[in-house]
Amino acid sequence: MATPQDVLPAAGPRPLPLVKAPATPADHLPDPLTDAPIVARRRPGQLVSAAFALLLLAMAVNSVVRNKAFQWDVVADYFTSTSVIDGLLLTLWLTGATLSLGFVLGTVLATMRLSANPVLRTIGWGYIWLFRSTPPLVQLLFFFNIGALYPTLGLGIPFGPEFVTFKTVNLLGPTLTAVIGLTLLEAAYAAEVVRGGILSVDRGQLEAAQALGLGRGRVLRRIIIPQAMRSIVPTAGNMLISALKGTSIVSVLAVSDLLYSVQLVYNQTYQVIPMLLVATIWYLVVTTVLSVGQYYIERHYARGATREGLPPTPLQRARAALGRLRTAVDADDETAARTAAGEGR
Protein backbone atom coordinates (compact mmCIF):
# COMPACT_ATOMS: atom_id res chain seq x y z
CA MET A 1 0.00 0.00 0.00
CA ALA A 2 1.38 3.41 -1.06
CA THR A 3 2.11 5.90 1.67
CA PRO A 4 1.74 9.71 1.41
CA GLN A 5 5.53 10.00 1.13
CA ASP A 6 5.47 7.81 -2.01
CA VAL A 7 2.89 10.00 -3.72
CA LEU A 8 4.29 13.43 -2.84
CA PRO A 9 7.24 14.73 -4.86
CA ALA A 10 10.65 15.01 -3.29
CA ALA A 11 11.29 18.06 -1.20
CA GLY A 12 13.34 20.84 -2.69
CA PRO A 13 12.98 24.04 -4.72
CA ARG A 14 10.93 23.62 -7.88
CA PRO A 15 12.35 25.20 -11.12
CA LEU A 16 10.53 28.18 -12.41
CA PRO A 17 8.99 27.83 -15.90
CA LEU A 18 10.62 29.82 -18.67
CA VAL A 19 8.30 32.54 -19.87
CA LYS A 20 9.08 34.24 -23.15
CA ALA A 21 8.92 37.98 -22.89
CA PRO A 22 6.30 39.57 -25.10
CA ALA A 23 7.60 41.03 -28.31
CA THR A 24 7.98 44.74 -28.28
CA PRO A 25 7.74 47.04 -31.31
CA ALA A 26 11.48 47.64 -31.07
CA ASP A 27 12.16 43.97 -31.90
CA HIS A 28 10.64 44.38 -35.36
CA LEU A 29 12.68 47.42 -36.33
CA PRO A 30 15.37 46.72 -38.99
CA ASP A 31 18.96 46.84 -37.86
CA PRO A 32 20.85 49.26 -40.13
CA LEU A 33 24.10 47.26 -39.71
CA THR A 34 22.84 43.70 -40.33
CA ASP A 35 19.77 44.23 -42.56
CA ALA A 36 21.35 46.69 -45.00
CA PRO A 37 21.60 45.30 -48.57
CA ILE A 38 25.09 44.58 -49.90
CA VAL A 39 25.78 46.64 -53.00
CA ALA A 40 28.81 46.01 -55.16
CA ARG A 41 31.22 48.86 -55.57
CA ARG A 42 30.74 50.71 -58.82
CA ARG A 43 33.72 50.54 -61.16
CA PRO A 44 33.08 52.86 -64.09
CA GLY A 45 36.58 52.26 -65.43
CA GLN A 46 35.75 48.61 -66.15
CA LEU A 47 32.60 49.57 -68.06
CA VAL A 48 34.46 52.14 -70.13
CA SER A 49 37.33 49.77 -70.94
CA ALA A 50 34.91 46.96 -71.83
CA ALA A 51 32.90 49.25 -74.11
CA PHE A 52 36.09 50.47 -75.80
CA ALA A 53 37.32 46.89 -76.33
CA LEU A 54 33.96 45.84 -77.81
CA LEU A 55 34.06 48.85 -80.11
CA LEU A 56 37.52 47.91 -81.40
CA LEU A 57 36.41 44.28 -81.84
CA ALA A 58 33.33 45.36 -83.81
CA MET A 59 35.46 47.57 -86.04
CA ALA A 60 37.90 44.73 -86.70
CA VAL A 61 35.13 42.24 -87.52
CA ASN A 62 33.44 44.78 -89.77
CA SER A 63 36.68 45.44 -91.65
CA VAL A 64 37.23 41.71 -92.23
CA VAL A 65 33.68 40.85 -93.22
CA ARG A 66 33.04 43.79 -95.54
CA ASN A 67 36.48 43.90 -97.16
CA LYS A 68 36.08 42.48 -100.67
CA ALA A 69 39.81 41.77 -100.94
CA PHE A 70 39.38 38.72 -98.73
CA GLN A 71 37.14 37.14 -101.39
CA TRP A 72 35.04 35.06 -99.02
CA ASP A 73 33.24 33.39 -101.91
CA VAL A 74 36.55 31.92 -103.09
CA VAL A 75 37.31 30.82 -99.53
CA ALA A 76 33.98 28.98 -99.38
CA ASP A 77 34.63 27.28 -102.75
CA TYR A 78 38.08 25.92 -101.82
CA PHE A 79 37.51 25.29 -98.12
CA THR A 80 36.39 21.67 -98.65
CA SER A 81 38.12 21.02 -101.96
CA THR A 82 39.84 17.67 -102.46
CA SER A 83 43.38 19.04 -102.55
CA VAL A 84 42.88 21.03 -99.35
CA ILE A 85 41.33 18.09 -97.49
CA ASP A 86 44.14 15.78 -98.61
CA GLY A 87 46.70 18.29 -97.36
CA LEU A 88 44.84 18.62 -94.06
CA LEU A 89 44.82 14.83 -93.56
CA LEU A 90 48.55 14.63 -94.27
CA THR A 91 49.16 17.45 -91.78
CA LEU A 92 47.17 15.63 -89.09
CA TRP A 93 49.02 12.38 -89.84
CA LEU A 94 52.40 14.09 -89.62
CA THR A 95 51.44 15.74 -86.33
CA GLY A 96 50.24 12.52 -84.73
CA ALA A 97 53.14 10.40 -85.98
CA THR A 98 55.92 12.81 -85.06
CA LEU A 99 54.53 13.64 -81.63
CA SER A 100 53.85 10.00 -80.72
CA LEU A 101 57.30 8.84 -81.81
CA GLY A 102 58.84 11.95 -80.25
CA PHE A 103 57.34 11.20 -76.83
CA VAL A 104 58.48 7.57 -77.00
CA LEU A 105 62.04 8.66 -77.75
CA GLY A 106 61.73 11.58 -75.33
CA THR A 107 60.75 9.24 -72.49
CA VAL A 108 63.92 7.25 -73.13
CA LEU A 109 65.98 10.43 -73.14
CA ALA A 110 64.32 11.64 -69.91
CA THR A 111 65.18 8.31 -68.28
CA MET A 112 68.78 8.77 -69.41
CA ARG A 113 68.84 12.28 -67.97
CA LEU A 114 67.60 10.95 -64.61
CA SER A 115 69.90 7.94 -64.63
CA ALA A 116 72.70 7.51 -62.10
CA ASN A 117 75.01 6.56 -64.98
CA PRO A 118 77.09 9.64 -65.91
CA VAL A 119 77.59 8.39 -69.48
CA LEU A 120 73.85 8.08 -70.11
CA ARG A 121 73.22 11.46 -68.48
CA THR A 122 75.83 13.11 -70.69
CA ILE A 123 74.54 11.52 -73.90
CA GLY A 124 70.95 12.49 -73.08
CA TRP A 125 71.93 16.05 -72.25
CA GLY A 126 74.02 16.33 -75.43
CA TYR A 127 71.15 15.14 -77.64
CA ILE A 128 68.73 17.61 -76.12
CA TRP A 129 71.27 20.43 -76.34
CA LEU A 130 71.99 19.74 -80.02
CA PHE A 131 68.43 19.48 -81.32
CA ARG A 132 67.10 22.37 -79.26
CA SER A 133 69.93 24.65 -80.38
CA THR A 134 69.50 24.30 -84.17
CA PRO A 135 66.58 25.60 -86.25
CA PRO A 136 64.07 22.95 -87.40
CA LEU A 137 64.38 24.02 -91.04
CA VAL A 138 68.15 23.49 -90.96
CA GLN A 139 67.64 20.01 -89.50
CA LEU A 140 65.16 19.08 -92.23
CA LEU A 141 67.50 20.29 -94.97
CA PHE A 142 70.38 18.29 -93.47
CA PHE A 143 68.32 15.10 -93.44
CA PHE A 144 66.99 15.78 -96.93
CA ASN A 145 70.58 16.09 -98.21
CA ILE A 146 71.88 13.10 -96.27
CA GLY A 147 73.08 11.59 -99.53
CA ALA A 148 75.56 14.43 -100.03
CA LEU A 149 76.90 14.05 -96.48
CA TYR A 150 77.06 10.25 -96.40
CA PRO A 151 76.91 8.59 -99.87
CA THR A 152 76.85 5.17 -98.18
CA LEU A 153 75.81 3.98 -94.75
CA GLY A 154 76.83 0.69 -93.16
CA LEU A 155 76.65 -1.43 -90.04
CA GLY A 156 79.78 -2.97 -88.62
CA ILE A 157 82.61 -2.60 -86.17
CA PRO A 158 83.77 1.00 -85.54
CA PHE A 159 87.08 1.61 -87.34
CA GLY A 160 86.76 -1.95 -88.69
CA PRO A 161 84.94 -3.95 -91.35
CA GLU A 162 81.35 -3.21 -92.29
CA PHE A 163 78.89 -6.07 -92.55
CA VAL A 164 76.00 -4.29 -94.30
CA THR A 165 76.26 -1.25 -96.56
CA PHE A 166 73.71 0.58 -98.71
CA LYS A 167 73.66 3.74 -100.76
CA THR A 168 71.82 6.78 -99.43
CA VAL A 169 70.97 8.26 -102.82
CA ASN A 170 67.21 8.77 -102.88
CA LEU A 171 67.00 6.81 -99.63
CA LEU A 172 64.90 9.38 -97.81
CA GLY A 173 61.92 10.87 -99.61
CA PRO A 174 60.39 14.19 -98.63
CA THR A 175 57.69 12.67 -96.39
CA LEU A 176 60.06 10.27 -94.61
CA THR A 177 62.57 13.09 -94.15
CA ALA A 178 59.86 15.23 -92.57
CA VAL A 179 58.85 12.43 -90.18
CA ILE A 180 62.43 11.73 -89.09
CA GLY A 181 63.41 15.37 -88.72
CA LEU A 182 60.31 16.43 -86.80
CA THR A 183 60.41 13.32 -84.60
CA LEU A 184 64.00 13.93 -83.54
CA LEU A 185 63.16 17.55 -82.84
CA GLU A 186 60.03 16.78 -80.81
CA ALA A 187 61.91 14.13 -78.83
CA ALA A 188 64.29 16.77 -77.46
CA TYR A 189 61.40 18.87 -76.14
CA ALA A 190 59.38 15.86 -74.97
CA ALA A 191 62.34 14.64 -72.92
CA GLU A 192 62.37 17.85 -70.90
CA VAL A 193 58.59 17.73 -70.47
CA VAL A 194 58.66 14.17 -69.17
CA ARG A 195 61.66 14.87 -66.94
CA GLY A 196 59.97 17.92 -65.45
CA GLY A 197 56.80 15.94 -64.78
CA ILE A 198 58.70 13.18 -62.98
CA LEU A 199 60.65 15.69 -60.90
CA SER A 200 57.38 17.40 -59.89
CA VAL A 201 56.33 14.33 -57.88
CA ASP A 202 57.12 14.83 -54.20
CA ARG A 203 60.03 12.71 -53.00
CA GLY A 204 58.06 11.78 -49.92
CA GLN A 205 55.58 9.89 -52.10
CA LEU A 206 58.34 7.58 -53.32
CA GLU A 207 59.73 7.09 -49.83
CA ALA A 208 56.28 6.18 -48.52
CA ALA A 209 55.81 3.68 -51.36
CA GLN A 210 59.18 2.10 -50.63
CA ALA A 211 58.28 1.88 -46.94
CA LEU A 212 55.11 -0.04 -47.89
CA GLY A 213 57.16 -2.46 -49.95
CA LEU A 214 55.60 -1.61 -53.33
CA GLY A 215 57.42 -2.74 -56.45
CA ARG A 216 58.92 -0.31 -58.95
CA GLY A 217 56.36 -1.07 -61.63
CA ARG A 218 53.45 -0.48 -59.29
CA VAL A 219 54.99 2.71 -57.94
CA LEU A 220 55.42 3.94 -61.51
CA ARG A 221 51.82 3.12 -62.52
CA ARG A 222 50.02 4.11 -59.34
CA ILE A 223 52.04 6.98 -57.90
CA ILE A 224 54.50 8.59 -60.30
CA ILE A 225 52.60 8.66 -63.61
CA PRO A 226 49.18 9.90 -62.25
CA GLN A 227 50.85 12.77 -60.40
CA ALA A 228 53.37 13.57 -63.13
CA MET A 229 50.62 13.77 -65.77
CA ARG A 230 49.21 16.87 -64.07
CA SER A 231 52.42 18.65 -65.04
CA ILE A 232 52.98 16.86 -68.34
CA VAL A 233 49.55 17.28 -69.97
CA PRO A 234 49.43 21.12 -70.19
CA THR A 235 52.91 21.33 -71.72
CA ALA A 236 52.25 18.31 -73.96
CA GLY A 237 49.09 20.01 -75.21
CA ASN A 238 51.08 23.10 -76.13
CA MET A 239 53.61 20.86 -77.88
CA LEU A 240 50.82 19.21 -79.87
CA ILE A 241 49.49 22.53 -81.09
CA SER A 242 53.01 23.75 -81.88
CA ALA A 243 53.74 20.52 -83.76
CA LEU A 244 50.57 20.98 -85.80
CA LYS A 245 51.63 24.46 -86.85
CA GLY A 246 55.28 23.41 -87.17
CA THR A 247 54.46 20.89 -89.88
CA SER A 248 54.02 23.82 -92.24
CA ILE A 249 57.82 24.02 -92.66
CA VAL A 250 57.78 20.72 -94.56
CA SER A 251 56.35 22.66 -97.49
CA VAL A 252 59.94 23.60 -98.38
CA LEU A 253 60.52 19.88 -99.06
CA ALA A 254 57.52 19.74 -101.41
CA VAL A 255 55.52 17.63 -98.95
CA SER A 256 51.84 18.04 -99.79
CA ASP A 257 50.67 19.21 -96.40
CA LEU A 258 47.93 21.78 -95.88
CA LEU A 259 50.09 24.82 -96.56
CA TYR A 260 51.79 23.30 -99.63
CA SER A 261 48.42 22.24 -101.07
CA VAL A 262 47.16 25.81 -100.70
CA GLN A 263 50.33 27.14 -102.31
CA LEU A 264 49.84 24.90 -105.34
CA VAL A 265 46.37 26.35 -105.82
CA TYR A 266 47.28 30.01 -105.56
CA ASN A 267 50.32 29.52 -107.77
CA GLN A 268 47.85 28.61 -110.52
CA THR A 269 44.97 30.97 -109.71
CA TYR A 270 46.97 33.86 -108.16
CA GLN A 271 44.35 34.08 -105.40
CA VAL A 272 46.88 34.31 -102.60
CA ILE A 273 44.82 35.96 -99.85
CA PRO A 274 41.72 33.72 -99.97
CA MET A 275 43.81 30.54 -100.16
CA LEU A 276 45.89 31.61 -97.16
CA LEU A 277 42.62 32.25 -95.35
CA VAL A 278 41.54 28.68 -96.13
CA ALA A 279 44.68 27.32 -94.48
CA THR A 280 44.34 29.74 -91.55
CA ILE A 281 40.74 28.77 -90.83
CA TRP A 282 41.56 25.06 -90.95
CA TYR A 283 44.44 25.59 -88.51
CA LEU A 284 42.07 27.49 -86.21
CA VAL A 285 39.47 24.72 -86.33
CA VAL A 286 41.94 21.94 -85.58
CA THR A 287 43.73 23.83 -82.78
CA THR A 288 40.36 24.63 -81.19
CA VAL A 289 39.40 20.96 -81.15
CA LEU A 290 42.78 20.04 -79.68
CA SER A 291 42.45 22.73 -77.02
CA VAL A 292 39.05 21.36 -75.94
CA GLY A 293 40.50 17.86 -75.72
CA GLN A 294 43.43 19.15 -73.67
CA TYR A 295 41.02 20.86 -71.26
CA TYR A 296 39.13 17.64 -70.49
CA ILE A 297 42.32 15.57 -70.21
CA GLU A 298 43.67 18.08 -67.69
CA ARG A 299 40.43 17.77 -65.69
CA HIS A 300 40.77 13.98 -65.72
CA TYR A 301 44.24 14.04 -64.16
CA ALA A 302 43.37 16.91 -61.80
CA ARG A 303 40.80 14.86 -59.91
CA GLY A 304 41.55 14.84 -56.20
CA ALA A 305 44.14 17.59 -56.47
CA THR A 306 42.03 20.04 -54.44
CA ARG A 307 39.58 19.59 -51.59
CA GLU A 308 37.02 21.89 -53.14
CA GLY A 309 36.65 19.70 -56.23
CA LEU A 310 36.85 20.67 -59.86
CA PRO A 311 35.02 23.75 -61.16
CA PRO A 312 32.10 23.04 -63.50
CA THR A 313 32.82 22.72 -67.19
CA PRO A 314 31.33 25.19 -69.69
CA LEU A 315 28.80 22.52 -70.70
CA GLN A 316 27.77 21.98 -67.09
CA ARG A 317 27.42 25.73 -66.60
CA ALA A 318 25.24 25.96 -69.70
CA ARG A 319 23.04 23.13 -68.43
CA ALA A 320 22.73 24.79 -65.03
CA ALA A 321 21.79 28.12 -66.61
CA LEU A 322 19.22 26.35 -68.81
CA GLY A 323 17.77 24.62 -65.75
CA ARG A 324 17.44 27.94 -63.91
CA LEU A 325 15.79 29.48 -66.96
CA ARG A 326 13.29 26.63 -67.17
CA THR A 327 12.52 26.95 -63.46
CA ALA A 328 11.91 30.69 -63.83
CA VAL A 329 9.66 30.14 -66.85
CA ASP A 330 7.65 27.45 -65.05
CA ALA A 331 7.27 29.74 -62.03
CA ASP A 332 6.00 32.58 -64.25
CA ASP A 333 3.55 30.23 -65.97
CA GLU A 334 2.27 28.98 -62.62
CA THR A 335 1.84 32.54 -61.37
CA ALA A 336 -0.01 33.51 -64.55
CA ALA A 337 -2.29 30.46 -64.23
CA ARG A 338 -3.14 31.31 -60.62
CA THR A 339 -3.85 34.91 -61.58
CA ALA A 340 -6.14 33.80 -64.41
CA ALA A 341 -7.94 31.37 -62.09
CA GLY A 342 -8.46 34.13 -59.52
CA GLU A 343 -9.89 36.50 -62.14
CA GLY A 344 -12.20 33.76 -63.42
CA ARG A 345 -13.74 33.41 -60.00
Secondary structure as GFF3:
##gff-version 3
##sequence-region A 1 345
A	DSSP	alpha_helix	4	7	.	.	.	ID=ss1
A	DSSP	three_ten_helix	25	28	.	.	.	ID=ss2
A	DSSP	alpha_helix	44	65	.	.	.	ID=ss3
A	DSSP	three_ten_helix	68	70	.	.	.	ID=ss4
A	DSSP	alpha_helix	72	78	.	.	.	ID=ss5
A	DSSP	alpha_helix	82	113	.	.	.	ID=ss6
A	DSSP	alpha_helix	118	133	.	.	.	ID=ss7
A	DSSP	alpha_helix	136	144	.	.	.	ID=ss8
A	DSSP	alpha_helix	146	149	.	.	.	ID=ss9
A	DSSP	beta_strand	152	156	.	.	.	ID=ss10
A	DSSP	beta_strand	162	167	.	.	.	ID=ss11
A	DSSP	alpha_helix	174	199	.	.	.	ID=ss12
A	DSSP	alpha_helix	203	211	.	.	.	ID=ss13
A	DSSP	alpha_helix	216	219	.	.	.	ID=ss14
A	DSSP	pi_helix	220	224	.	.	.	ID=ss15
A	DSSP	alpha_helix	225	246	.	.	.	ID=ss16
A	DSSP	three_ten_helix	247	253	.	.	.	ID=ss17
A	DSSP	alpha_helix	258	269	.	.	.	ID=ss18
A	DSSP	alpha_helix	272	301	.	.	.	ID=ss19
A	DSSP	alpha_helix	314	344	.	.	.	ID=ss20
###
